[in-house]
Amino acid sequence: MVGAVRRFAIERPVIFWSFVIGSIGPAMVWTVPSIRRNYFGFKGYPELPITYPLPNRARNPPSGYED
């Protein structure tokens, strides 16, 4: 098995390294967030507003557009 992998890495390095990098991706889904929290102090993003805040004043209807 190791010999076949070594031969594949020598004969077709582009395919070999793209397979290696592609197989590391799913493992990073679980490892990167915990590293960001524990070592870099990442607190998370603030929540996005769901509604637009309305001003605390009387609403003036627009005028001057009557046909």
N, CA, C and O atoms as a Tripos MOL2 file, in Angstrom:
@<TRIPOS>MOLECULE
protein
  268   267    67     0     0
PROTEIN
NO_CHARGES

@<TRIPOS>ATOM
      1 N           0.8230   -1.1980    0.0000 N.3       1 MET1
      2 CA          0.0000    0.0000    0.0000 C.3       1 MET1
      3 C           0.8660    1.2600    0.0000 C.2       1 MET1
      4 O           0.6070    2.1970   -0.7540 O.2       1 MET1
      5 N           1.8900    1.2750    0.8470 N.am      2 VAL2
      6 CA          2.7570    2.4490    0.9210 C.3       2 VAL2
      7 C           3.5240    2.6240   -0.3870 C.2       2 VAL2
      8 O           3.7400    3.7470   -0.8440 O.2       2 VAL2
      9 N           3.9260    1.5310   -0.9740 N.am      3 GLY3
     10 CA          4.6380    1.6020   -2.2500 C.3       3 GLY3
     11 C           3.7620    2.1580   -3.3580 C.2       3 GLY3
     12 O           4.2300    2.9230   -4.2000 O.2       3 GLY3
     13 N           2.4960    1.7750   -3.3580 N.am      4 ALA4
     14 CA          1.5790    2.2740   -4.3750 C.3       4 ALA4
     15 C           1.3350    3.7670   -4.1970 C.2       4 ALA4
     16 O           1.2720    4.5090   -5.1770 O.2       4 ALA4
     17 N           1.2000    4.2050   -2.9620 N.am      5 VAL5
     18 CA          1.0010    5.6340   -2.6960 C.3       5 VAL5
     19 C           2.2440    6.4180   -3.0970 C.2       5 VAL5
     20 O           2.1410    7.4970   -3.6820 O.2       5 VAL5
     21 N           3.4060    5.8820   -2.7850 N.am      6 ARG6
     22 CA          4.6660    6.5560   -3.1470 C.3       6 ARG6
     23 C           4.8160    6.6530   -4.6720 C.2       6 ARG6
     24 O           5.2200    7.6910   -5.1960 O.2       6 ARG6
     25 N           4.4920    5.5800   -5.3640 N.am      7 ARG7
     26 CA          4.5880    5.5880   -6.8160 C.3       7 ARG7
     27 C           3.5920    6.5670   -7.4230 C.2       7 ARG7
     28 O           3.9100    7.2600   -8.3900 O.2       7 ARG7
     29 N           2.3860    6.6290   -6.8580 N.am      8 PHE8
     30 CA          1.3790    7.5580   -7.3500 C.3       8 PHE8
     31 C           1.8080    9.0070   -7.0980 C.2       8 PHE8
     32 O           1.5410    9.8850   -7.9180 O.2       8 PHE8
     33 N           2.4810    9.2570   -5.9530 N.am      9 ALA9
     34 CA          2.9720   10.6090   -5.6460 C.3       9 ALA9
     35 C           4.0850   11.0180   -6.6050 C.2       9 ALA9
     36 O           4.2260   12.2020   -6.9120 O.2       9 ALA9
     37 N           4.8650   10.0780   -7.0760 N.am     10 ILE10
     38 CA          5.9570   10.3990   -7.9980 C.3      10 ILE10
     39 C           5.4460   10.5470   -9.4230 C.2      10 ILE10
     40 O           5.8460   11.4660  -10.1380 O.2      10 ILE10
     41 N           4.5580    9.6390   -9.8410 N.am     11 GLU11
     42 CA          4.0910    9.6560  -11.2220 C.3      11 GLU11
     43 C           3.0380   10.7280  -11.4950 C.2      11 GLU11
     44 O           3.0430   11.3460  -12.5600 O.2      11 GLU11
     45 N           2.1490   10.9460  -10.5520 N.am     12 ARG12
     46 CA          1.0710   11.9410  -10.7270 C.3      12 ARG12
     47 C           0.9790   12.8180   -9.4850 C.2      12 ARG12
     48 O           0.0530   12.6550   -8.6910 O.2      12 ARG12
     49 N           1.9160   13.7430   -9.2980 N.am     13 PRO13
     50 CA          1.9310   14.5370   -8.0620 C.3      13 PRO13
     51 C           0.7490   15.4980   -7.9340 C.2      13 PRO13
     52 O           0.3090   15.7890   -6.8220 O.2      13 PRO13
     53 N           0.2380   15.9870   -9.0450 N.am     14 VAL14
     54 CA         -0.8770   16.9320   -8.9610 C.3      14 VAL14
     55 C          -2.1160   16.2430   -8.4000 C.2      14 VAL14
     56 O          -2.7830   16.7850   -7.5190 O.2      14 VAL14
     57 N          -2.4190   15.0760   -8.8950 N.am     15 ILE15
     58 CA         -3.5800   14.3380   -8.4140 C.3      15 ILE15
     59 C          -3.3680   13.8950   -6.9690 C.2      15 ILE15
     60 O          -4.2970   13.9450   -6.1630 O.2      15 ILE15
     61 N          -2.1580   13.4630   -6.6370 N.am     16 PHE16
     62 CA         -1.8600   13.0210   -5.2780 C.3      16 PHE16
     63 C          -2.0630   14.1500   -4.2780 C.2      16 PHE16
     64 O          -2.7400   13.9600   -3.2680 O.2      16 PHE16
     65 N          -1.4840   15.3310   -4.5420 N.am     17 TRP17
     66 CA         -1.5750   16.4280   -3.5830 C.3      17 TRP17
     67 C          -2.9770   17.0220   -3.5380 C.2      17 TRP17
     68 O          -3.4060   17.4960   -2.4850 O.2      17 TRP17
     69 N          -3.6940   17.0080   -4.6420 N.am     18 SER18
     70 CA         -5.0750   17.4770   -4.5820 C.3      18 SER18
     71 C          -5.9330   16.5190   -3.7540 C.2      18 SER18
     72 O          -6.8600   16.9570   -3.0720 O.2      18 SER18
     73 N          -5.6370   15.2290   -3.8040 N.am     19 PHE19
     74 CA         -6.3420   14.2850   -2.9400 C.3      19 PHE19
     75 C          -5.9880   14.5110   -1.4700 C.2      19 PHE19
     76 O          -6.8680   14.4550   -0.6110 O.2      19 PHE19
     77 N          -4.7190   14.7640   -1.1720 N.am     20 VAL20
     78 CA         -4.2900   15.0110    0.2140 C.3      20 VAL20
     79 C          -4.9540   16.2660    0.7670 C.2      20 VAL20
     80 O          -5.4980   16.2430    1.8720 O.2      20 VAL20
     81 N          -4.9150   17.3540    0.0150 N.am     21 ILE21
     82 CA         -5.5130   18.6120    0.4780 C.3      21 ILE21
     83 C          -7.0320   18.4800    0.5850 C.2      21 ILE21
     84 O          -7.6380   18.9990    1.5220 O.2      21 ILE21
     85 N          -7.6380   17.7950   -0.3640 N.am     22 GLY22
     86 CA         -9.0780   17.5950   -0.3100 C.3      22 GLY22
     87 C          -9.5270   16.7230    0.8460 C.2      22 GLY22
     88 O         -10.6280   16.9080    1.3640 O.2      22 GLY22
     89 N          -8.7010   15.7800    1.2580 N.am     23 SER23
     90 CA         -9.0790   14.9300    2.3920 C.3      23 SER23
     91 C          -8.8550   15.6270    3.7270 C.2      23 SER23
     92 O          -9.4450   15.2240    4.7300 O.2      23 SER23
     93 N          -8.0240   16.6570    3.7670 N.am     24 ILE24
     94 CA         -7.8100   17.4080    5.0100 C.3      24 ILE24
     95 C          -8.9940   18.3400    5.2850 C.2      24 ILE24
     96 O          -9.2700   18.6510    6.4440 O.2      24 ILE24
     97 N          -9.6860   18.7840    4.2540 N.am     25 GLY25
     98 CA        -10.7840   19.7380    4.4020 C.3      25 GLY25
     99 C         -11.8690   19.3330    5.3780 C.2      25 GLY25
    100 O         -12.2020   20.1310    6.2530 O.2      25 GLY25
    101 N         -12.4490   18.1260    5.2820 N.am     26 PRO26
    102 CA        -13.4940   17.7590    6.2450 C.3      26 PRO26
    103 C         -13.0080   17.7050    7.6920 C.2      26 PRO26
    104 O         -13.7840   17.9860    8.6060 O.2      26 PRO26
    105 N         -11.7560   17.3560    7.9190 N.am     27 ALA27
    106 CA        -11.2360   17.3490    9.2920 C.3      27 ALA27
    107 C         -11.1200   18.7650    9.8420 C.2      27 ALA27
    108 O         -11.2360   18.9740   11.0490 O.2      27 ALA27
    109 N         -10.8940   19.7340    8.9680 N.am     28 MET28
    110 CA        -10.7660   21.1160    9.4230 C.3      28 MET28
    111 C         -12.1020   21.6970    9.8720 C.2      28 MET28
    112 O         -12.1210   22.6860   10.6050 O.2      28 MET28
    113 N         -13.2140   21.1100    9.4520 N.am     29 VAL29
    114 CA        -14.5240   21.5930    9.8740 C.3      29 VAL29
    115 C         -14.6660   21.4920   11.3850 C.2      29 VAL29
    116 O         -15.2920   22.3570   11.9980 O.2      29 VAL29
    117 N         -14.1040   20.4640   11.9980 N.am     30 TRP30
    118 CA        -14.2100   20.2930   13.4440 C.3      30 TRP30
    119 C         -13.0310   20.8800   14.2080 C.2      30 TRP30
    120 O         -13.1890   21.2420   15.3730 O.2      30 TRP30
    121 N         -11.8720   20.9870   13.6030 N.am     31 THR31
    122 CA        -10.7040   21.4400   14.3560 C.3      31 THR31
    123 C         -10.5230   22.9490   14.3450 C.2      31 THR31
    124 O         -10.1310   23.5150   15.3660 O.2      31 THR31
    125 N         -10.7900   23.6170   13.2430 N.am     32 VAL32
    126 CA        -10.5210   25.0550   13.1510 C.3      32 VAL32
    127 C         -11.3880   25.8790   14.1030 C.2      32 VAL32
    128 O         -10.8400   26.7680   14.7550 O.2      32 VAL32
    129 N         -12.7010   25.6540   14.2340 N.am     33 PRO33
    130 CA        -13.4690   26.4790   15.1730 C.3      33 PRO33
    131 C         -12.9930   26.3720   16.6160 C.2      33 PRO33
    132 O         -12.9720   27.3760   17.3270 O.2      33 PRO33
    133 N         -12.6110   25.1850   17.0640 N.am     34 SER34
    134 CA        -12.1350   25.0650   18.4430 C.3      34 SER34
    135 C         -10.7760   25.7360   18.6240 C.2      34 SER34
    136 O         -10.5090   26.2990   19.6860 O.2      34 SER34
    137 N          -9.9250   25.6890   17.6240 N.am     35 ILE35
    138 CA         -8.6340   26.3770   17.7060 C.3      35 ILE35
    139 C          -8.8540   27.8830   17.7550 C.2      35 ILE35
    140 O          -8.1810   28.5810   18.5130 O.2      35 ILE35
    141 N          -9.7860   28.3890   16.9580 N.am     36 ARG36
    142 CA        -10.0720   29.8330   16.9730 C.3      36 ARG36
    143 C         -10.5940   30.2690   18.3350 C.2      36 ARG36
    144 O         -10.2000   31.3260   18.8280 O.2      36 ARG36
    145 N         -11.4760   29.4770   18.9590 N.am     37 ARG37
    146 CA        -12.0160   29.8410   20.2640 C.3      37 ARG37
    147 C         -10.9730   29.7470   21.3570 C.2      37 ARG37
    148 O         -10.8490   30.6660   22.1670 O.2      37 ARG37
    149 N         -10.2180   28.6580   21.4010 N.am     38 ASN38
    150 CA         -9.3190   28.4050   22.5180 C.3      38 ASN38
    151 C          -8.0190   29.1870   22.4470 C.2      38 ASN38
    152 O          -7.5210   29.6250   23.4840 O.2      38 ASN38
    153 N          -7.4580   29.3750   21.2790 N.am     39 TYR39
    154 CA         -6.1360   29.9830   21.1740 C.3      39 TYR39
    155 C          -6.1470   31.4290   20.6930 C.2      39 TYR39
    156 O          -5.2240   32.1840   20.9980 O.2      39 TYR39
    157 N          -7.1780   31.8290   19.9440 N.am     40 PHE40
    158 CA         -7.2030   33.1840   19.4040 C.3      40 PHE40
    159 C          -8.2830   34.0520   20.0300 C.2      40 PHE40
    160 O          -8.4020   35.2260   19.6780 O.2      40 PHE40
    161 N          -9.0670   33.5130   20.9400 N.am     41 GLY41
    162 CA        -10.0680   34.3000   21.6530 C.3      41 GLY41
    163 C         -11.2500   34.7390   20.8150 C.2      41 GLY41
    164 O         -11.8120   35.8060   21.0600 O.2      41 GLY41
    165 N         -11.6370   33.9540   19.8440 N.am     42 PHE42
    166 CA        -12.7660   34.3010   18.9770 C.3      42 PHE42
    167 C         -14.0620   34.1410   19.7550 C.2      42 PHE42
    168 O         -14.3400   33.0710   20.2960 O.2      42 PHE42
    169 N         -14.8520   35.2000   19.8120 N.am     43 LYS43
    170 CA        -16.0950   35.1830   20.5840 C.3      43 LYS43
    171 C         -17.3220   34.8800   19.7330 C.2      43 LYS43
    172 O         -18.3750   34.5470   20.2770 O.2      43 LYS43
    173 N         -17.2150   34.9830   18.4530 N.am     44 GLY44
    174 CA        -18.3620   34.7590   17.5720 C.3      44 GLY44
    175 C         -18.8150   36.0740   16.9650 C.2      44 GLY44
    176 O         -18.3790   37.1500   17.3720 O.2      44 GLY44
    177 N         -19.6730   35.9680   16.0100 N.am     45 TYR45
    178 CA        -20.1830   37.1430   15.3310 C.3      45 TYR45
    179 C         -21.4490   37.6280   16.0220 C.2      45 TYR45
    180 O         -22.1940   36.8140   16.5680 O.2      45 TYR45
    181 N         -21.7170   38.9430   16.0130 N.am     46 PRO46
    182 CA        -22.9850   39.4160   16.5700 C.3      46 PRO46
    183 C         -24.1460   38.9540   15.6850 C.2      46 PRO46
    184 O         -23.9920   38.7730   14.4770 O.2      46 PRO46
    185 N         -25.2920   38.7700   16.3050 N.am     47 GLU47
    186 CA        -26.4520   38.3030   15.5560 C.3      47 GLU47
    187 C         -26.9170   39.3700   14.5770 C.2      47 GLU47
    188 O         -26.8680   40.5640   14.8700 O.2      47 GLU47
    189 N         -27.3630   38.9270   13.4230 N.am     48 LEU48
    190 CA        -27.8880   39.8500   12.4210 C.3      48 LEU48
    191 C         -29.2830   40.2980   12.8180 C.2      48 LEU48
    192 O         -30.0600   39.5000   13.3410 O.2      48 LEU48
    193 N         -29.6190   41.5770   12.5770 N.am     49 PRO49
    194 CA        -30.9810   42.0260   12.9040 C.3      49 PRO49
    195 C         -32.0020   41.3810   11.9700 C.2      49 PRO49
    196 O         -31.7610   41.2250   10.7730 O.2      49 PRO49
    197 N         -33.1200   41.0180   12.5300 N.am     50 ILE50
    198 CA        -34.1680   40.3700   11.7540 C.3      50 ILE50
    199 C         -35.1150   41.4140   11.1570 C.2      50 ILE50
    200 O         -35.6140   41.2330   10.0470 O.2      50 ILE50
    201 N         -35.3670   42.5160   11.8970 N.am     51 THR51
    202 CA        -36.2530   43.5630   11.4080 C.3      51 THR51
    203 C         -35.4950   44.8770   11.3550 C.2      51 THR51
    204 O         -34.4390   45.0270   11.9700 O.2      51 THR51
    205 N         -36.0390   45.8110   10.6260 N.am     52 TYR52
    206 CA        -35.4430   47.1350   10.5250 C.3      52 TYR52
    207 C         -35.9690   47.9750   11.6830 C.2      52 TYR52
    208 O         -37.1830   48.0330   11.8770 O.2      52 TYR52
    209 N         -35.1020   48.6320   12.4630 N.am     53 PRO53
    210 CA        -35.5940   49.4160   13.5990 C.3      53 PRO53
    211 C         -36.3290   50.6760   13.1320 C.2      53 PRO53
    212 O         -35.8080   51.4410   12.3210 O.2      53 PRO53
    213 N         -37.5330   50.8830   13.6470 N.am     54 LEU54
    214 CA        -38.3130   52.0640   13.3050 C.3      54 LEU54
    215 C         -37.9630   53.2040   14.2440 C.2      54 LEU54
    216 O         -37.6940   52.9620   15.4210 O.2      54 LEU54
    217 N         -37.9570   54.4490   13.7560 N.am     55 PRO55
    218 CA        -37.6430   55.5810   14.6260 C.3      55 PRO55
    219 C         -38.7870   55.8570   15.6040 C.2      55 PRO55
    220 O         -39.9470   55.5710   15.3080 O.2      55 PRO55
    221 N         -38.4520   56.4110   16.7620 N.am     56 ASN56
    222 CA        -39.4430   56.7410   17.7900 C.3      56 ASN56
    223 C         -39.9360   58.1760   17.5820 C.2      56 ASN56
    224 O         -39.6420   59.0600   18.3860 O.2      56 ASN56
    225 N         -40.6760   58.3990   16.5130 N.am     57 ARG57
    226 CA        -41.2470   59.7120   16.2150 C.3      57 ARG57
    227 C         -42.4820   59.4960   15.3600 C.2      57 ARG57
    228 O         -42.7510   58.4020   14.8650 O.2      57 ARG57
    229 N         -43.2190   60.5810   15.2100 N.am     58 ALA58
    230 CA        -44.4260   60.4980   14.3860 C.3      58 ALA58
    231 C         -44.0330   60.3590   12.9200 C.2      58 ALA58
    232 O         -43.0700   60.9700   12.4580 O.2      58 ALA58
    233 N         -44.7790   59.5630   12.2190 N.am     59 ARG59
    234 CA        -44.4910   59.3590   10.7950 C.3      59 ARG59
    235 C         -45.2410   60.4030    9.9820 C.2      59 ARG59
    236 O         -46.4560   60.5520   10.1140 O.2      59 ARG59
    237 N         -44.5120   61.1190    9.1450 N.am     60 ASN60
    238 CA        -45.1130   62.1370    8.2980 C.3      60 ASN60
    239 C         -45.3430   61.5560    6.9080 C.2      60 ASN60
    240 O         -44.3920   61.1320    6.2530 O.2      60 ASN60
    241 N         -46.6020   61.5310    6.4480 N.am     61 PRO61
    242 CA        -46.8330   61.0020    5.1090 C.3      61 PRO61
    243 C         -46.2580   61.9620    4.0600 C.2      61 PRO61
    244 O         -46.2850   63.1760    4.2630 O.2      61 PRO61
    245 N         -45.7440   61.4440    2.9570 N.am     62 PRO62
    246 CA        -45.1930   62.3280    1.9320 C.3      62 PRO62
    247 C         -46.2970   63.1580    1.2700 C.2      62 PRO62
    248 O         -47.4210   62.6870    1.0960 O.2      62 PRO62
    249 N         -45.9700   64.3650    0.9150 N.am     63 SER63
    250 CA        -46.9500   65.2310    0.2560 C.3      63 SER63
    251 C         -46.2990   65.8420   -0.9840 C.2      63 SER63
    252 O         -45.0750   65.9020   -1.1040 O.2      63 SER63
    253 N         -47.1640   66.2960   -1.9110 N.am     64 GLY64
    254 CA        -46.6780   66.9320   -3.1090 C.3      64 GLY64
    255 C         -46.5870   65.9960   -4.2870 C.2      64 GLY64
    256 O         -46.0590   66.3710   -5.3340 O.2      64 GLY64
    257 N         -47.0890   64.7900   -4.1420 N.am     65 TYR65
    258 CA        -47.0410   63.8370   -5.2560 C.3      65 TYR65
    259 C         -48.4460   63.5140   -5.7830 C.2      65 TYR65
    260 O         -48.6250   62.5070   -6.4690 O.2      65 TYR65
    261 N         -49.4360   64.3460   -5.4760 N.am     66 GLU66
    262 CA        -50.7790   64.0770   -5.9190 C.3      66 GLU66
    263 C         -50.8890   64.3460   -7.4200 C.2      66 GLU66
    264 O         -50.3640   65.3440   -7.9140 O.2      66 GLU66
    265 N         -51.5530   63.4800   -8.1240 N.am     67 ASP67
    266 CA        -51.7440   63.6680   -9.5710 C.3      67 ASP67
    267 C         -53.0550   64.3220   -9.8680 C.2      67 ASP67
    268 O         -53.3790   64.5560  -11.0330 O.2      67 ASP67
@<TRIPOS>BOND
     1     1     2 1
     2     2     3 1
     3     3     4 2
     4     3     5 am
     5     5     6 1
     6     6     7 1
     7     7     8 2
     8     7     9 am
     9     9    10 1
    10    10    11 1
    11    11    12 2
    12    11    13 am
    13    13    14 1
    14    14    15 1
    15    15    16 2
    16    15    17 am
    17    17    18 1
    18    18    19 1
    19    19    20 2
    20    19    21 am
    21    21    22 1
    22    22    23 1
    23    23    24 2
    24    23    25 am
    25    25    26 1
    26    26    27 1
    27    27    28 2
    28    27    29 am
    29    29    30 1
    30    30    31 1
    31    31    32 2
    32    31    33 am
    33    33    34 1
    34    34    35 1
    35    35    36 2
    36    35    37 am
    37    37    38 1
    38    38    39 1
    39    39    40 2
    40    39    41 am
    41    41    42 1
    42    42    43 1
    43    43    44 2
    44    43    45 am
    45    45    46 1
    46    46    47 1
    47    47    48 2
    48    47    49 am
    49    49    50 1
    50    50    51 1
    51    51    52 2
    52    51    53 am
    53    53    54 1
    54    54    55 1
    55    55    56 2
    56    55    57 am
    57    57    58 1
    58    58    59 1
    59    59    60 2
    60    59    61 am
    61    61    62 1
    62    62    63 1
    63    63    64 2
    64    63    65 am
    65    65    66 1
    66    66    67 1
    67    67    68 2
    68    67    69 am
    69    69    70 1
    70    70    71 1
    71    71    72 2
    72    71    73 am
    73    73    74 1
    74    74    75 1
    75    75    76 2
    76    75    77 am
    77    77    78 1
    78    78    79 1
    79    79    80 2
    80    79    81 am
    81    81    82 1
    82    82    83 1
    83    83    84 2
    84    83    85 am
    85    85    86 1
    86    86    87 1
    87    87    88 2
    88    87    89 am
    89    89    90 1
    90    90    91 1
    91    91    92 2
    92    91    93 am
    93    93    94 1
    94    94    95 1
    95    95    96 2
    96    95    97 am
    97    97    98 1
    98    98    99 1
    99    99   100 2
   100    99   101 am
   101   101   102 1
   102   102   103 1
   103   103   104 2
   104   103   105 am
   105   105   106 1
   106   106   107 1
   107   107   108 2
   108   107   109 am
   109   109   110 1
   110   110   111 1
   111   111   112 2
   112   111   113 am
   113   113   114 1
   114   114   115 1
   115   115   116 2
   116   115   117 am
   117   117   118 1
   118   118   119 1
   119   119   120 2
   120   119   121 am
   121   121   122 1
   122   122   123 1
   123   123   124 2
   124   123   125 am
   125   125   126 1
   126   126   127 1
   127   127   128 2
   128   127   129 am
   129   129   130 1
   130   130   131 1
   131   131   132 2
   132   131   133 am
   133   133   134 1
   134   134   135 1
   135   135   136 2
   136   135   137 am
   137   137   138 1
   138   138   139 1
   139   139   140 2
   140   139   141 am
   141   141   142 1
   142   142   143 1
   143   143   144 2
   144   143   145 am
   145   145   146 1
   146   146   147 1
   147   147   148 2
   148   147   149 am
   149   149   150 1
   150   150   151 1
   151   151   152 2
   152   151   153 am
   153   153   154 1
   154   154   155 1
   155   155   156 2
   156   155   157 am
   157   157   158 1
   158   158   159 1
   159   159   160 2
   160   159   161 am
   161   161   162 1
   162   162   163 1
   163   163   164 2
   164   163   165 am
   165   165   166 1
   166   166   167 1
   167   167   168 2
   168   167   169 am
   169   169   170 1
   170   170   171 1
   171   171   172 2
   172   171   173 am
   173   173   174 1
   174   174   175 1
   175   175   176 2
   176   175   177 am
   177   177   178 1
   178   178   179 1
   179   179   180 2
   180   179   181 am
   181   181   182 1
   182   182   183 1
   183   183   184 2
   184   183   185 am
   185   185   186 1
   186   186   187 1
   187   187   188 2
   188   187   189 am
   189   189   190 1
   190   190   191 1
   191   191   192 2
   192   191   193 am
   193   193   194 1
   194   194   195 1
   195   195   196 2
   196   195   197 am
   197   197   198 1
   198   198   199 1
   199   199   200 2
   200   199   201 am
   201   201   202 1
   202   202   203 1
   203   203   204 2
   204   203   205 am
   205   205   206 1
   206   206   207 1
   207   207   208 2
   208   207   209 am
   209   209   210 1
   210   210   211 1
   211   211   212 2
   212   211   213 am
   213   213   214 1
   214   214   215 1
   215   215   216 2
   216   215   217 am
   217   217   218 1
   218   218   219 1
   219   219   220 2
   220   219   221 am
   221   221   222 1
   222   222   223 1
   223   223   224 2
   224   223   225 am
   225   225   226 1
   226   226   227 1
   227   227   228 2
   228   227   229 am
   229   229   230 1
   230   230   231 1
   231   231   232 2
   232   231   233 am
   233   233   234 1
   234   234   235 1
   235   235   236 2
   236   235   237 am
   237   237   238 1
   238   238   239 1
   239   239   240 2
   240   239   241 am
   241   241   242 1
   242   242   243 1
   243   243   244 2
   244   243   245 am
   245   245   246 1
   246   246   247 1
   247   247   248 2
   248   247   249 am
   249   249   250 1
   250   250   251 1
   251   251   252 2
   252   251   253 am
   253   253   254 1
   254   254   255 1
   255   255   256 2
   256   255   257 am
   257   257   258 1
   258   258   259 1
   259   259   260 2
   260   259   261 am
   261   261   262 1
   262   262   263 1
   263   263   264 2
   264   263   265 am
   265   265   266 1
   266   266   267 1
   267   267   268 2
@<TRIPOS>SUBSTRUCTURE
     1 MET1         2 RESIDUE 1 A MET
     2 VAL2         6 RESIDUE 1 A VAL
     3 GLY3        10 RESIDUE 1 A GLY
     4 ALA4        14 RESIDUE 1 A ALA
     5 VAL5        18 RESIDUE 1 A VAL
     6 ARG6        22 RESIDUE 1 A ARG
     7 ARG7        26 RESIDUE 1 A ARG
     8 PHE8        30 RESIDUE 1 A PHE
     9 ALA9        34 RESIDUE 1 A ALA
    10 ILE10       38 RESIDUE 1 A ILE
    11 GLU11       42 RESIDUE 1 A GLU
    12 ARG12       46 RESIDUE 1 A ARG
    13 PRO13       50 RESIDUE 1 A PRO
    14 VAL14       54 RESIDUE 1 A VAL
    15 ILE15       58 RESIDUE 1 A ILE
    16 PHE16       62 RESIDUE 1 A PHE
    17 TRP17       66 RESIDUE 1 A TRP
    18 SER18       70 RESIDUE 1 A SER
    19 PHE19       74 RESIDUE 1 A PHE
    20 VAL20       78 RESIDUE 1 A VAL
    21 ILE21       82 RESIDUE 1 A ILE
    22 GLY22       86 RESIDUE 1 A GLY
    23 SER23       90 RESIDUE 1 A SER
    24 ILE24       94 RESIDUE 1 A ILE
    25 GLY25       98 RESIDUE 1 A GLY
    26 PRO26      102 RESIDUE 1 A PRO
    27 ALA27      106 RESIDUE 1 A ALA
    28 MET28      110 RESIDUE 1 A MET
    29 VAL29      114 RESIDUE 1 A VAL
    30 TRP30      118 RESIDUE 1 A TRP
    31 THR31      122 RESIDUE 1 A THR
    32 VAL32      126 RESIDUE 1 A VAL
    33 PRO33      130 RESIDUE 1 A PRO
    34 SER34      134 RESIDUE 1 A SER
    35 ILE35      138 RESIDUE 1 A ILE
    36 ARG36      142 RESIDUE 1 A ARG
    37 ARG37      146 RESIDUE 1 A ARG
    38 ASN38      150 RESIDUE 1 A ASN
    39 TYR39      154 RESIDUE 1 A TYR
    40 PHE40      158 RESIDUE 1 A PHE
    41 GLY41      162 RESIDUE 1 A GLY
    42 PHE42      166 RESIDUE 1 A PHE
    43 LYS43      170 RESIDUE 1 A LYS
    44 GLY44      174 RESIDUE 1 A GLY
    45 TYR45      178 RESIDUE 1 A TYR
    46 PRO46      182 RESIDUE 1 A PRO
    47 GLU47      186 RESIDUE 1 A GLU
    48 LEU48      190 RESIDUE 1 A LEU
    49 PRO49      194 RESIDUE 1 A PRO
    50 ILE50      198 RESIDUE 1 A ILE
    51 THR51      202 RESIDUE 1 A THR
    52 TYR52      206 RESIDUE 1 A TYR
    53 PRO53      210 RESIDUE 1 A PRO
    54 LEU54      214 RESIDUE 1 A LEU
    55 PRO55      218 RESIDUE 1 A PRO
    56 ASN56      222 RESIDUE 1 A ASN
    57 ARG57      226 RESIDUE 1 A ARG
    58 ALA58      230 RESIDUE 1 A ALA
    59 ARG59      234 RESIDUE 1 A ARG
    60 ASN60      238 RESIDUE 1 A ASN
    61 PRO61      242 RESIDUE 1 A PRO
    62 PRO62      246 RESIDUE 1 A PRO
    63 SER63      250 RESIDUE 1 A SER
    64 GLY64      254 RESIDUE 1 A GLY
    65 TYR65      258 RESIDUE 1 A TYR
    66 GLU66      262 RESIDUE 1 A GLU
    67 ASP67      266 RESIDUE 1 A ASP
